[in-house]
């Protein structure tokens, strides 16, 4: 949030001086910029920034040039033209320059290999969170997509890209995630078949993409691929068949894997990884 900087006048300029300044301004092709005569509005919360800073941060132009664009009506906020100097907007407002929506932050895509003991939340009131682990990854306001329980581990994708977020959460197709699950006892083949075929809980159909035993391991260890973004559905599935879950590890998100990401570490997606994710 930008700080308010109050300033007192240092004396009135002469009329001739003002006319000269206006002439030079028009000669350069700049539109006159009106200064607000009212008392500057105080920000209502820490997520508000000046509109000229928002436009400048989007890479359109400098703040001074943004003031000119705002004054000439090229900028809209939530569908309305705003020409007021010092106007404040929220980061999630729909801000458009010359009809095209702009974003004041660079798009960021961070893949974390979460260890146990960290809650998947953006709140800092619940002890250690995944946000602590990616605090130094980027200056952009990234958030986790989906959830892993505090005692679960594995991959979580963070981004400030609404299109990627919607691809996971709002699409009918979703994005598959692969989990390595350890149960308290061997999974019966008949139960595996029921889960594989789909079943109902309280009238709601529960489906998974794939389920199988882990090669070379006991039948307590299961591979499960689903498109749901949370892991509560995993617990619901196995509790329905009277199994307790010992551990949950998300080992892949679509084509993204834990390769070269030690537990508790993160990486930025490569251009190729991002392109593949966008094409899903």
N, C-alpha and C positions, 0 to 999 in steps of 0.2 A: 504494500500500500504506500502511495507517495505521501510525503509529509506536506502539510499546509505551511506555506512560508508567507507570513504577513509582511507587508512593507508599507512604510509611511511615505507620502509624497515628499519630494525634495523641492517643491516649488512649481508653479505653473509655467509652462512654456509659452512663449509669445505666439500670437496668432500667425505671424509671418513664418516662424520656425515650423509650426505645425503644417502650414501649407506646403512648405518646401519638402518636408518629410513625406507628405501625401503624394506630391508630384513625383518624387523619386520612386515611391512604392509602385505607383501606377505605371511609371516608365519601365520598371522591371517586369511588369505584367502580373504583379501580385494583387490579389483581391484584398480590400481593407478588412482587417480583423477587429471585430467589436469586442471590447472587454466587458466582462460582467460588472454591472454597477451594484449588484446586490451583495450580501454577505455570503462568502463561500460556504457551500454545504459541507457539513462534516460527514465523513464516511460512516456508514451504519455498521460495517463490519470489516474485518481484516482482508476479505476477499475482493474489496472494491478498489479499483485504480482509475486514474484519470483516463478519459477517452483518448486523448492525444498520445498517452503512453501506450495504451492498448494497441492503437494503430501502428505506432512506431515499432513496438515489440514484434508485431506481425511481419516486419520486414518491408512494409510498404514505403516508408519514407522516414525522415527525421521528425522529431516532436514538433519543431517549428513549422515544418511543411504540413504536418498533420493538422495543426490549428487552421491553416488556410483551407485545407480540404474539408474540414468540419464546418467552417464558416460558409463555404460555398454550397453546402448541402449534399456532399458526396458520401456522407457517412450516415448510416441508419442504425438504430438500436432497437431490437425487438420489433422491427417493422416501421418505426417512426424516425423521420429525419431529425437529427439533433444538431443544433448550431450553437448551443451554449458552451462558452469557454469554461473549462474546469469541471465539466459534467463527469460524473463518476459512473462506472459500470462494473458489473460483477463478471468474473471470469467465465461463467456459464451463460452469459447473455448472448443473444444472437446479434453479433455486430457485423455489418457488411460495408464494404468499401466499393463504391460504384457497382453495387448489385451483387457482388461476390462475398460470401462469408469468409471472415478471417479469424485466425487464432493467434493469441499473443504469445504462445509457447511453441517451442520446437517440439515436434513429435518425438517421443522416446519409447523404446521397447526394451524392457529389461526382464531377463529370465533368471529367476532365483531358484536355487536348490535348497529348499527350506529344511532346517533341522527341527528336531522336537523342541518343545518348550516355548514356541513363539506363536502368538495368536494371529490369525489372518483378519486384521481389522486396521482401520486408519485412525482409530481412537487411541490415545496414549494413556488411558485410564485403567487399562487392564493388564498392566505389567508389560514384559517384553513383547513386541509385535514384529511382524514382518517388515514394517516400515523402518524399524531401526536397522535392519539388515541392508536395506537399499538406500539409506539416507544419503550416501555420497555418490550414488549412481548417476544422478542427473539433477539439474535445477528445475526441470519441468515437474508439474504437479501430477505425478503418476499414481495410479491406484491399482490394487490387485484385481484380477478377473477371477471370480469364483472364490472358493474357500477351501482351506485345509484345516482340520482341527488342530488345536494346540499340540497334541501328542502325535499328530500325523506328520509326515515328511514328504519331500519331493518337490516337483516343479510347480512354480506359480509364475504366471506372466503378468507383468505390470505395464501399463501404458496410459497415455492421455489421449489416445486415438479413439474417438467415439465409434468409428466404423468397425474397428477391430473388436471393440468391446461388444458392439451389437451382434457381430458375427458369432460370438460365443453365447450370448445370453438371449437374443431376440430372434435369431434365425430358427426356422423350423428344422433345419439340418444340423446346426450346431457344429462344434469342433470336438472330435474324439479325444479322450484322455485315457491313457493306459495305466492301471494300478497293479502293484504287486501287493497282495494281501495275505497276511498270515492269520489263520484261525486257531481257535483253542483245541480243535479236533479235526480229524480228517473229514473233508467234504464228501458226502455220499454221492455216488454217480447219479442216482435218481434225483437228488436235489440239484446237482449241476445241470441236468437235463431240463428240469423245471425252470430254473433261472434262465437258461439258454433260450427256451421256447417262449418265455414271457408268462407272467402270472399276475393275479389281481390282489391288491391289498385294499380293503374297504371299498371295493368296487372300482378302484383305479388300476389301470393296466401298467405294470412295471416291465420295461424292456431294457435290454442291454445290447451292445454291439457284438461283443464276444466274451466268452468265459472259457477258461481251460486250466488244467493243472500245469504247474511249472515243471518243465523237463528236468530230471535229475534230482528233484526235491520230493519231500513227502506230500501227501495229498492234503496237508494242512495249508500249503502254499498255493495261491490261486492267482492267475492273471485275469483281470477284468477290464474290459474297454467299454466306456460309457461316454455319452455326450452331455450329461448333466454337469453343471459347473461347481456343484458342492459335493462334499463327501458324506453328507448326512444320509443321502439315498443309499450309499453303500452299507451303512450300518442298518438301515431299515430292511434292506434285502436279506442280510444274513441273520438278523434278529428274528425275522419272519420264519426262518427255517431252524431256529434255535441254535445258532452258532454265535460265539463271542469273538470279536476281532481283537487280535493281539497287536497287530501293526498294519498301517496303511502307508504306502509309498507310491507317489505319482512318478512314474518313470518316463513318461512321454506325453507330450501335448501335440497331437497331430504328428508332424515330422520332427518336432523339436525334442531332443533327448538330453540326458544329464551328462553326456560325454564332455569331458574337460571342464566340468563345473563341480568342484568339490563341495561337500555339504557345507552350507552356510555362506557360500559364495554366489556371485551373480555374473552375468555377462550381457552385453548389448547384442541384440539380434543383428546378424549380418544382412546385407541387402538381399542376398539370395534367400535366406530364411524368411525374411519379411515378405518378399514377393510370393513365395510358396504359400504363406499364411493368407495373404490377400486373395489368392486364387482359389482357396477352398470354397 
